[in-house]
Amino acid sequence: MRKRFVALLIVGVAFAGHAIAATDPGVAWSDAGQMVLVTVPDWNTIEGTLRTYQRDHGGAWHEVGVAQPVVIGKSGSAWGIGLSPVRHDGPQKREGDGRSPAGVFRIGTTFGYAAHADTAMPYLALTATDYCMDVSGSPLYNRIADTAKVGAAALKGASEPMRRDLHFHGDQAYRIGFVIEHNPDGVAHGGSCIFAHLWSSPTTGTTGCTAMTPGTMRGLLAWLKPQEHPVFVLLPKDEYARLRHAWQLPDVRSGR
């Protein structure tokens, strides 16, 4: 009887979370139940395709929703610093290079101009004094901070005000968006202030973020759930095909 109880307990634990029995615990995002996936044709292309996936208790990814167009950095993409292993077989993300970081990253805080948003994710209502620190070497490098709380001197030199509508003639880029947790430890010159936000046009690249339509963004924010430990993945197509099995990523060709 005791052996049967232990066996049932193991089965119960396996189904209490996502894919415990079917995923490799060595993969840093094995706890992720939601994935926002962006693929681009190559390292230097700015237009990409965004897909969303949900993972079932058996570990399989299933596409949900419809693929949507996005744009990334005006110079393309480059390997970033996140959950995926560090790679040196391609361009490397650096501060100010105009490239979006490639790899696997946690999805962090959502943000916007309004006091509230339709999302279960943590939400930051932006103010005129919120900045993202893009000066390498600062203790606040790659962090959003409020000058009203930390003091103007702590954010001296920051060129990324979060209320772009108030600082840049009504700019709507950050009206709704979320943090892509690239370079979470603030490695010097590793790149900072990487977000998903609204695009200005379907052919205009960003300074390193991923941009999309308001409708696509609203759908993502409503869908994302913190208990699913969602991740953001960006890869050129050849890299995706090469790494898919090792990184336990969905099969884009078959819709799985």
C-alpha positions, 0 to 999 in steps of 0.5 A, a space after each residue: 500500500 505504501 509503494 502505491 501511495 508513493 507512486 500516486 504522490 509522484 504522479 500528482 506532483 508531476 501534474 501539479 506543475 508544467 511538464 515536470 516529467 517531460 522537460 529537462 530541468 537543466 533548461 533554465 525555462 523548464 518552468 515556463 508555461 507560456 512563450 512569446 516567440 519572435 522569429 526573424 529571417 536572419 541576423 540583420 532583418 528588422 521584420 519578424 513574426 510573433 507567435 504565442 504558445 501554451 505548454 500542457 502538463 505533458 510538456 508539449 507546446 501548443 500554438 494559441 492565437 494567430 501569428 502577428 507581424 513585429 519589428 525589432 532593432 533597426 540593425 537586426 538582432 544579436 545574442 543577448 544575456 538571459 536564460 539561454 546559454 551564452 553563445 559566441 557564434 554570432 553577433 553579440 548585443 552591446 549597448 547602443 548597437 541598435 540590435 535586439 537581443 536574441 535568446 530566451 528571456 523572462 517577461 518582466 513588469 508590464 507598463 503603460 501610460 494609464 493608471 491600470 491595464 487589462 493584465 494579470 502581470 505586475 503593472 507599472 503606471 508610468 509617470 513623467 519622472 520615470 526613466 530607464 537608466 541606459 548609462 553603463 556603469 551606473 548602479 541603476 544601469 538597465 533599471 527603471 527608476 523614478 527621479 522623484 524617489 532616487 533623485 535626479 543625480 542617480 539618473 543623470 545622463 539617462 536618455 530613456 524617459 518612460 513617459 515618451 508622450 510627455 517628453 517627445 511630442 505625444 510619442 505613443 511607443 510606451 503607451 502599453 508594453 512589457 520588460 524583456 529581461 535582457 541583461 538582468 544583472 546589468 553587465 557593463 555595456 551589455 545592453 539596457 532598457 529592452 522592451 516590447 512596445 508599440 510600433 511607429 510603423 511596420 517597417 520602422 526598426 527600434 533601438 533594440 526593442 520588439 514593437 507591434 500593433 496596439 491590438 497585438 500588445 493588448 492581446 498579449 497583456 491580457 493573455 500573460 499570467 505570472 503563475 505561468 512564468 512566461 518567457 520571450 524568445 527571439 531567434 533568427 530562423 536558422 538558429 531556431 532550427 538548430 537549437 529547437 530540440 536542445 532548447 525544447 522550443 515549439 515546432 513552428 512548422 507543424 504548429 506544435 
